[in-house]
Amino acid sequence: MDTKELEKFCPWARIRLIDEVRQRCYAYGLDDAGRAEFNRDATIVKGTVLSALERSQRSELYRRIEHDGYARFCEEMAYTWFNRFAAIRYMEVQGYLPCGVRMLSSYCETSEYDSFSPDCLRMPTELDLPGLERDRVFDLVAAADDEALFRLIMVAQMNELAECLPAIFGRVGTADALLLPTRLLDCGEEGVLCALVERVKRSTWENVESLGWMYQFYNSEVKDAFFKSKAKETPDTIGPATQLFTPNWIVRYMVQNSLGRLWMLNNPGSPLRDEMEYYIEPDAEHEDFIKIESPEDISLCDPACGSGHILVYAFELLAKMYLEREYRMRDIPGLILSKNLHGMEIDPRAAQIAGLALAMCAREMDRRFFGRGVQADVAVLDSVVLEEDDIPQGAALAKKKDLIDALAHLNEVGSLLAPSEDDLAALREAIELTGTDGLFDGSSKNKLECALKTCETLARRHDCVVANPPYMGLRSLGSWYADWVRRFYPGYTSDLYACFISRSFRFARKGSYSALVTIATWTVDKGLFSARQDVLAEHPVICMMDMSPTVMPIAFETTATVFSNAAGDYSGTFSRVLASDLADSRDLKSGVFQKLDKFRCKPSFFLQLPDSVIAYGVTESMADAFASKATLATFLPPRVGIQTGDTERFIRLWWEVPSGDMSTSVSSDDCSHCGTWMPYKNGGDFRKWYGNSISVIHWGRSGEFVFGTAQSEGRKIMDLPVNYRFKPLVSWGDYGLGKASFRYCGFGHLFDVIEPAFVDTDRVAAEKLSYIQGFANSSIADAFIQLLMPGRHKNVRKMGYLPLLGAPEDNPRTVHLVEILRDAAKTDWDSFETSWDFKRHPLL
């Protein structure tokens, strides 16, 4: 679907609604200055006498603002109204409003946009809305006060919808109604409802996916500001900062190969196979799986459900399973929401959207669904702060400090908390003791019951766990959260997504499936070595879709992986998707998936590779080479170079400095009497054998000028050991999407952290250096590099993993050819003015 209009509208609407809420708070003395002037029980505010209802509403809002803080309260009220308006707009386009009358628009046959001319104002006296005050309607019609009439109708409509969608609508007739934005009928540039109708195509609302995209775009500026600030996460920022809407085709890939696979293994002849375009057939020898008798037996969980995109598609697939078993269509939505689907989320605004999206799916199948009293199981994981006085004396819960602490931070930890049976028993005991002891009041018992309910939700096991978990490294986490992750997820601490891989296994029953879309680093990162070994041994990969940067709407590589929670050495299927494979809609181009090369291998195959990297596509001969243990690192270890901490100050292009201060012709590593500026390798374009020498570094007083003041200036630096300075070397660029290219330079060069190098430290390894360069620039080495480092970074540690084939003494011709190629590349490099050895252009 086309989301460009939503991408523009949602951030703009957020700012407008926050401003509207603040204006209403100011009018009722609820802003910071107003609360200082008018107390909670004030009867007159800013010269206006409040009615009994207004006093009650203001008092409740006053209490909430004092508890949450004014800024956070305004944010929450703004997104509450945004979600409600979006829900009504979606339902009126779909024809789902119970009264059958459009609240925000009139249908326009001649345009793809509707008109902001609410039908409800054309027939206000005929509206079938429970709770609508008829006498008040007649009075406002007689007074021609459309604004007040529209507000009255909207409140009545929201209250009616609150009966079937309480998570999103609540009871607007209570305190919230006081802050309903004014000028709702404004058709000017500032009218939010007008923009909602007239700036977003009607066709956008024909897909429930639009609700999830709205949430993503609504928070886009908050997310960008968080990462730009480089601040640590807080309970208020972690939700919006880590939300990422999952493209539809990736959702289908994960759900079809987990939920769909479970169904097909239990029902091999099912016609559902023909409707799963991303399904990968299992081998004849496949994993053990859970036996199911009917669709009612299946439990699918999304432990970080966001706006519910995964749950929505799972609903669609489950509905087809029920229809296959000839269930009545009107019964299916209630069964799916009550038995099959379970979501968890720390951000209440996202959970609202998830519940709404599932309700819309249910309403599409059952026109009477709103009256059946069935709610989607989307749990908001909010903090439960248990004080010392809340826990009965002698209760086992008092000794469970870790559980109590995690519950207090549940709005950060979320579903990563994995309560044990002992934890549940301690909570139940505390509730029993509270109920029989008169010393404890109802609030303590409510807290304990809330904690127990949440922990029971988190302790459930499921047949399928499918998620796009949050991506956030430990450096962005608050100190408490980072320490907690290190304690409870050892081996998975590189990022929150890695923790969720581990947690998904604990959510899952034996023989079930876990499917997650994550950053691709888990397949190769050294910090996750032990995690990979655990996964490969106990949770073999059923299938993996490796995706190049921007396939997901982010700039780095990702993988969509389906794991089996039944140990065994079963073959998995691996494939790769490039950004060029995508259509404008962000889906795969028609038929691309079926044409992708699919590589199959067993988990044990990866255990032979360095750090057990998941480098699919490895041939048996390549695996044998890795197993030989003869690597570039054992032959001549590479290393990273200098980091100055201030490139603009210390690094120059050679033509930017006086020639008398620069030394470019050095015949040994003794540079004590050389110039101030020395040759410096710091990346460049793809170029093999020789070249890309255009930079110099300020090396006054043997580097003292660069490093001497670093600590006082707060610069992060990395020096180069003396025995690695000014020696012959072969270097390569660390960063780039293309192939790696290896270049030689003789004495007198230093090198940067972004251009690592193999260095002839003892000045007797010239043949080694030549042989390494010849091998590294070969197509064979490139195949190994693409396996170990498929992304942008060609880092020094993994480069050292490359298996070395042969030795220089066995291949003297290779060494000779490398020297010839170096000379040819140097002649070419020196034929252009960018070389400091330039003499004359070859065409002149």
N, C-alpha and C positions, 0 to 999 in steps of 0.2 A: 504494500500500500504506500501511497505518496504521503510523506509526513512533513513536508516542507512548511505547510501552513500551520500545523501544530507547533513546529519548532519555533516559529516566530510568535505565535499567539501566547503560548503557555508562560514563558518568562515575563512577558509584558503584563499578562493578567495577574501574575503573582504580585508584582509591584503595585498594581492598581488596587488589588484587594487588600493588601497590607495597609495601604494608605487609607482605604475606606474604613477598615476596622479601627485604625487609630483615630480617625475623625469621630467615629461613634463613641469610642472610649473617651475622647476629649469632651464630647457633648454631655456625657454622664459623669464626668469627674473621675474617670477610672485610669487616666494616665498618671504618671508619677507625681506631677504637680497637683493634679486633681485629688488624688488620694491623700496627699499631705494636707490639703485644705478642707476636704469633706470626708468625714469618717465613714465607716462601713454602714452605719445605720442612719445616715443623713436622709432627711425628708425633703429638703430643698437643695438643689444643686444648680449652681450658676443662675439663680433667680427663678428656676422652674420647680414647681411643686410636683413631686413624684406621686403617682398613684400607688396604691397598696401593692399591685402586681409589679410595677416598676421598681419599688423599693426592695421587694423580694428578689427580683432578678438582679438588680445591681449588687445586693449584698452577696449573692452567690458568685457573681463575676469578680467582685472585690476579693473574696477569699481565694479564688483560683489564681488571680493575678499575683497576690501576695505569696502564694505557694510556688508558682512556676516562674515568676519574673515577668515583667511587662513585655519585653521584646519577644520572648519565647511564646507568651500567650497570644500576641498579635499574629505571629507566624502560624500558630496552630489554628486560630480562628479563620485566617485567610485560606489555608488549604482545606479547612472544613467546608467553607462556602464553595470553594473551587470544585471540590469533589461532588458536592450536592448539585451544583449547576450542571456539571458535565454529565452526571448520572441522569438528570431529567432530560437533558438534550438528547442523550443516546436513546432513552426510552421513548421519547415522543417521536423520533424518527422511525424507530422500530415498531411503533404502535403498541407499546407495552404499558403505557400509563393506564391505570384502572378506570379512570373516568372517560378515557377515549378522546380527550380534547388536548390539543397541543398547548403547552404552557408558555413556550418561548417564541414560537414562530408560526408562520403560515406557509403552507406548501406552495412553491412557485414552479409551475410546469415549464416555463420558458427559460429557466436558469438552473444551473447546477448548484446554486446557492439558494437557501430559503430566505424569506423576508422576515425581518424582526418586527413582526406585527402580531403579537400573541393572540391566538384564537380564543383563549380563555376570556379575554376582555370583550369579545363580541357577543358572548352568551353567559355572562356571569350569574344571572339568576337561574340558569338552567343546569349549572354544574352539579354533578353528583359527587360531591366531596364531603365525606364525614367530617364533622367538626367545623365546617364553614358556617360562620354566623350569618344567617339569612337576613336578619333585620339590618345588620351592619352593611351587608352587600347592597341592599336597597337604598340605604342612606347615602352610600358613596356613589352609587350610580346616579342618584338624584343630584348630588353635588358635583358630578362630573370630575371627581377626584380619582383619575385613573392610577396615579402613583400609589395612593393609599390602598385602592382596591386591589391592585396587582400584588402588593405586599401581603395583604390579607389572604389572597388566593394561594400565593406561593407558600406561605406558612402552613395553610391547610393541606396543600398537596404534599409537602414534606412530612407532615405529621401522619398522613395516611401511609406514605411509603415507609415510615419508621416502623410500622407494624410488621412489614415483611423484610425490611433491610435496616435493622436497628443499628448495625455497626457504622453505617455511613450517615444515616439521617437522625438517629437519636430521637429526642422529643424537642423539636424546634420551638414548640410553644412554651418551653421553659426559659431559662436564662439566655440561651443563645439568641433568641428572637430579638432581644434588645440590641444586638449588634448586627442584625441583618443590614447589609449596605443600603444606603439611600440612593435615590435617583436611579433605580433599577431600569427604568424605561428610557434612560438617556441614549439618544441615537447619535451623539457626537463622537468625537475621537476618544473620549474617556469612558464610553459605555461598554462595560465588560460583557454583558449579556448580548448586546447588539453585535459586538465583535465575535462572540462565540457562534452566533448564528450566521452572520454575513461574511466573516473572513475565513471560515472553514467549510469546505465543500460538504454537501449533504452526503455524498458517497463515502466520506471518511467515517461517518457514523454507522455505516452498514457492516462494519467489521469490529468485533469486540476487542480486537487488538489495539484499536485506537485509544482505549482507556489506559492501557499500559504505557503507550508512547506519551500520553499526556503527563503521566506521573514523571517519566524520565525527563521530559523537556521542562516541566515545571521546576525541577530541582537542578537544572543544568548550571545556572549561574552560581548557586550555592556550592555545587561540586567543584566548579572551576576555581572559585574563590578559596575553597579549602586547600586544594593542592597548590595553588599559587602562593598561599601564605606559608606553606611548609609547616603549619602548626600540627600539634598532636591532636588525634581524634578525641572527641567528647561524645557523650550520649546523644547530644543534639546534632552532631555532624556526621557520625559514622554511618547512619542509615543513608541519607542522601549521597554521601561521598562514595559509597561502595555499590550503589545501585547501578546496574547495567542491563538494559533491556536485551533479551536474547532474540536474535533473528529467528523468524518462524521456521526456516528449514533446519536450523541447528536443533531447535526444540523437537522437531519431528524425528530427526536422526536419533537423538537420545531416547525419546519415549518409544519409538518403534522398535529399537534394539534392546530395550529393557522390558517394559510392559508388553509390547507387541511380541517380543521373543518368548516371554513366559507363556503367553496365550497360545502361540503357535507350537511350542514344544508340548503343551498339553492337548492341543487340538490340531494335529498335523494337516488335516484336510480343510481347515477353516478358510472360507472365502476372503477373510480379512487380509490375507497375504496380498491380494491384488490391489488393495487400497493403501499399502505401505510402500511408498516409492523409495524410501531410504533403508529398507530392511535388508539385512545381510543374512543369507541362509546359513544355518549351523552346519558343521561337518557331521558326517555319520557318527564320528566319535566326538561327542560334545559333553559339556559339563553336566553335573547333577543339577536338578532344578526342583522347585517346590511343586508339588502336585495340587491342583485345584479342581474342584468339582463344578463350580459356577462362578460367574463374574462377582458375585457377592463376597467371595472368599478373598479377593485381591485387595491389598492395602498399598497405596502409593503415597509417599511423603516427599514434599519439597521443604527441606529444613531452612531455606533462606528464600522464601517464595516471592519476595518483592511484590510486584503488581499482579502476579498469578499467571503469567503467560504459559508456563509449563503445565500448571494445573488445568488450564483451559483446554490445551490440546489433549491432555490425558482424559479429560471429560469426554471429548469427542470420540476418542478411541474406545473408551469404556462403553459409551453409548452403543457403538456398533457391536461390541461383544454381547451386550444385553439383548439387542435386537436379533442377533444371530441365534440366541437361545429363546427367542420368541416371548420375551417379557412385554407387558403392555407399555406402550410409549409413555403414558402418563405416570407410570410408577418409576420409570427409569431415573429421572433427575433426582428424586428424593433418595433413592438407593445409592446413587453415586456419591451424593454429598454427605450422606450419613454413614456409609460403610467403606467407601473406596478412597476418597481423597482427603489428605491431611496436609495443611500448610502451617508454617511457622515463620514469624517475622518480628524484627525488633522495632521497625518503623510503623507506627499505627496508621499513618496516612497511606502507606503502601498496602497494608493489610486491608484497609477499607476498599481500595481499588480491586484487590484480589477477590474479596468477598462479593463485590458488585459484579465483577466479570463472570464469576461462576453462577451467580444468580441469573444473569442475563442468558447464559448458556441453558440453564434450567428452564427459564421462561420460554425460550425458543422452542423447546420440546413439549412443554406442558403449559397451555394458556391459563390454567388455574393454579399454577405453582405458587404465586404470591399468597394465596390463601391457605396453603398447606402447612405453614409454620415450620418449614425446614430451613436451617441455616447452614452455610458453608462452614466447614471446620478449619478456620484460619485463626490460629492462636497468636495473639500479640504477647510477646515475651517481655513484659515490663518488670522493673525491679520490685522486689519485695524486701523491704528493710526490716529485719527482725532485731529489735533492741533486746538488751539483756532482760528487761522486764516482761517481754513478750513470751519468754521461754520458761515453763514451769521449773521449779527447783527440782533437781534430781533427774530431769529428762536427759536422755542420751543425746538429744539434739544439741544441748549446750556444749558438748565436746566436739561437735562437727563444725569447727571454725571455717574450714575451706568451703563447705556447703553454704553456710550463712553469708560468707563474704561474696561468693559467686552469685547468690540470690540478690544481694544488694547491688550488684553490678550486672544484673541480667539484661538490662537495656543496652549493654555493650557485648557481653559474652554470648547472649542469645542461645541458639541451639547447640553451641559447642559445649555447654554444660551437659554432662552425661551422668545423671544421678544413678546410684547403685540401689539395689534392693534394701541394703542397710540404711541408706539415706531415707528411702520411703518409709521404712519401718520406724525410724526415729521421728519423722514428721507426724505419723499417725499416732504414735505414743504421746507426743506433745499435745496433740489435739484432744486426746482422751483425758489427759491430766488437766488441761485447761477447762474442759467441760464439766469437771466434777469439783473444781477448786474455785470457791467464791472470790478468791483474791484476784482472779484474772477477769478482765472485762471483755465485752464482745469484740472490740477492735483487735485484740491480740488473737482471738480465735479466728477472726476473719483473715488476718494476715497468714496464720498458719495454714488455714484451709486453702487460701490462694496459692501459697507456696507448694502445698501438696498437689493441688490440681496441676500446676505448671510442671512439677517434677514427674508426675504420672504421664503427662503428655510427652515429656522429653525421654521417658524410659521405654516408650512403646517401640516395638519392632515392626518392620514393614517388609513387604515382598519386593518393592521397588523403591529406591531412593534416587530422585532425579533433581539436580540443582545447578544453577549458575551461582556459585557462592561468591561472597565478597572478595575482592582483590585489594589487599593492603599489607605492605611490609611492616615489620616490627618497628622500624624507625618512625613510622607515622602513628603508632599506637601510644596511648598514654602509658605512663610508667607502670601503673598497677596492672593494666591489661597485658602489657608486654611480659611482665614477670609471670603472670598467670599462664600465659600461653607456653612459656618456657618450661614451667613446672608440669603442666598437664598434657602437653603435646610434644614431648622431646622427639627430636628427629624430623619434626614437621614444621619447624619454627621459621622457615624462610618467609612465609606469607600466610595470611589467613586462609587463602584458598587451599593451601596444603593441609592445614588443620582440618578443613571440611572434608578433604579426601579421607582422612583417618576417621573422622566422626561419622561419615556416611556408612562405613563398615560396621560401626557399633549400632547404628539405626537399623541395620538390615538383618533379616533372618538368614540362617544358613541355607544356601542354595538360591538366594535372592540376587538382585542386581543393583548396582550403584552406577549411576550415570551422571557425570559432571563435565561442564565446560570450564576450563581453567587456563591460566597462563601456561605456556608450553615448557617453562623452565623446570617443572617437576620431572620431566623425562631425562634431563641431562645435568641438572645442577648438582654440584658435589655436596652441598649442604643437605641434600635430600637423598644421599646415597643409601643410608639405612632404611629410609622410607621406601625407596624403590625396591630394595631387596625384600622387604616385608610384603609389598604389593605383589611382586612377581611370584613369591612363594605361596602366598595365601589368597590372593585376590587376582587371578589371572585376567588379562585384558581380553575381553570378547571382541571388541573392535575399537579403533581409534581413528578419528578424523583430525589430521594435523593441518592447521590453517595458517597461512602466511599473514603478515601484518595487514590490518584493515579489513580482513574478511569479517571478523567481528568489528564493531565500530570503535576499535581502539588501535593504537599504533604498534602493538607488539604481537608476537605469535601466540596462538592459543591452540588448545586441543580439546576436542569433545571425545570423552573416553567412557566406555561402558565396561565395568568390572563385573566379574562373577564372584559371588561370595561363597563359592564352593572350591576349595583348594584342588589343584590338579594341573597337569602340564598339557593344557588344551590349546590348540592353535587359535591365535587371534588374527583379525583382519585389519590391516593398516592402509590408509590412503592419505593423500595430500590435496588440499584445495588452495588455489592461488586467487588473488584478488581479481585477476583477469577472468576467472570462471564465473564471476557474479554478474547478474543482470542489474539494471538500474534500481530495481526494487529491493536490492540486497539479498534476493534469493539466488540459488544456483540457476544458471541458465538452463533452459529446457534440455533434459537428457544428459547433462554433464555428469551427474553422479554415477550413472551406469557406465560411462566411458572412462572413469578414473581408473588408473592402475591401482590394483589392490594387492598388497603384499601380505602373505600369510606366514606366521612363524609361531613357535611356542615360547612361553616365558623363559624357559631354561636357556634359550638361545642368547638372551640379553645378559644373562649372568656371566657369560664368558667375556663380555666387553668391559673396557675400563670403567670403573665406578658403576657398573651395571646400567649404563646409559641405554635408554630405549631408542636405539638407532635402527628403525625398521628399514628394510631394503638391503641389509647386510647379506652378502652371499656367503656360502660355506667357506670359500677360499679366503674371504676377507676376515671371517671369524677366526680361521686358523692363524691368519697373520696377527690378529690381536692377541690370540692365545700364546703366541711365541714369546711374548714379554719383551722383545727387543723393540724399544721405542726411541723416538727422537730425543726424549728427555734423558734416557740412559746413555745415549750416544754423545749428545752435547746439549745440556739443559738450556732452554730459552728463558728469558726473563723480561719483565717490563722495565721501562726506563724511568726518566725523570718526570716529576710533577712539580711545576714551579709555584702553583697556586695563584699566579697572575700572568697569564699568557701575554696579554697586551703590553705588559711592562717589560718582560724579559725576553720575548721572542720577536724576531724581526725577519722579514725577507732580506736576502743578502744584499740586494741593491738599495736597501733603505739605510745602510750604515756606511760610514767612510771606509774605503778600501784599505787604508792604512791601519785600521783597527781590526781587520778581519784576517784570519788565518785559514786558508783553504787548501794549501799544499803542504801537508804534513806527511813525513815519511816514517814516523815512528809514533809510539804512544807517549813520548816525552813532550808534553805541551807546556812545560813550565815557563818557557820564554816566548810563547805565542801571543797573538793579539787578544784583545778584549772579547771579540765576538768569534765564536767557534761554530763549525758546521753542526747542524742539528736535524735529525730525522724525526718528522712529526706528521706522518701520513701523506696523503695525496691520492691522485687518480690511480686507476689500475695500470701497473707497469711492471713487467718482469725484468729480471736480470740486473738492471742498473738504472739509476735515475731518481727523480723526485727529490733531489737535493737542492732545495731553494731557501731553506730557513737557517737562521743562525741564532745562537743563544748567548746572552751576556754572561761571560764566564770570568769576570774580573776576580782577582785574588782566588783563583782555583775554585770558583763557585761560591765563595763567601758572600758575594754581592747578592746572589739568589737566595741562599739558605740562611745567611747570618741573621737576618731580621725577621724571619718567618714567624717565630713564636710571638714576638712583640706585636706583629701586624695581624696575628690571628689567621695566617695562611696555612692551608693543609698542603704539605709538601711530601715529596718522595725523592730521596737522593739516590745516586748510583754508586755502588762500591767502587773503590779505586781500580781494582783489577778488571772492571768492565768498562772503564773510560778509554775512549780514543783507540780502541782496538778494532781490527777488521771484523765486520759483522754482516749478517744477512737478516734483513728486517722485513716486516709486512705490516699492512694497515690493520688495526684491530677492528675497525668498524666499517661496515659496508654491505650492501645487499648482494653485490656481485661476487665473483670468485676471488680468492686470496691470491696475491702476487708477491713474490719474494725477490728482493733487490739486494745487491752487494754494494758495500762501500769499504774502502781501505782504511788506513790509519787516519786518526784525527777527527772522528765523528763521535758525537753523543747522540742519544736517542730518547724519545719521549715515551710516556706511559701509553699513549695511543698508537705507538709503532714499536711493539716488542721486537726482540732480536735474538738470534743465535750469535754468540760472541766468541771469537777465538781468544780466550783469556790468557792462554799460555804462549801464544804466538808461534805454536808449532802445529796447530790444527787446521792448516790451510786446506789440506785435502778433505778433512772432515766437513769443513764449511762448504766447500765446493760440492761435495756429494749430497749434503743436506739440501742445498739450494736446487740441485738438479732433481732430486726426488720430490721436494716440496712443490716445484713448478710443474710436475708431471700430472697427467690426467688421472693416474692411479691415486696420487695423493689427494687430488681434488675430490675424488669419490669418497675417500675417508673423511675429508674435511666437511663435505656436505652432510654426511651421516652424523658426525659428532657435533657439528655447529651449523644447523640448517638456517639459523637466524642471521641477524646483522653482525653479531660479535664473533670474532675469530680470536678468542682469548688465549693467553699464553699457556695456561695449564692444559687445556684440551689440545692445543697444538702439540704439546709434548707427548700426548697419548698416541700420536700417529705411529703405527708400526713401521719400523725401518726395514726395508727390503734390501738385503745384501749389505755390502761394506765397500769402502773406496778401494781397498787392496784387491778386491775381487772384480772391480769394475773400473779400471784405470781409464778406459775410453770415456766413461761418463764424466769423470773429472776433467778430462781434456775438452770435451764438448762444452761443458759449462763455462770454461775459461774463454772459449771462442765466442760463445753467446754473450758473455759479459762485455767482451771487447766490442762486439757489434752494437750492443745496446748503448755502450758509452759513446761510441762514435755518433750514433743517432741522437743521443741526449745533448751532446756538445755541439750539434749542428743548429741549435736554437738559442736565442738570446737569454733564455731562462737559465742556462748553464753558465757558471762563472768561468768555465774553460772555453766559452764560445770564441771561435776565431772568424768563421765565415759561413754564411748560409750555403748549403750544397747546391742550390739552384743558381747562385750568382757566379 
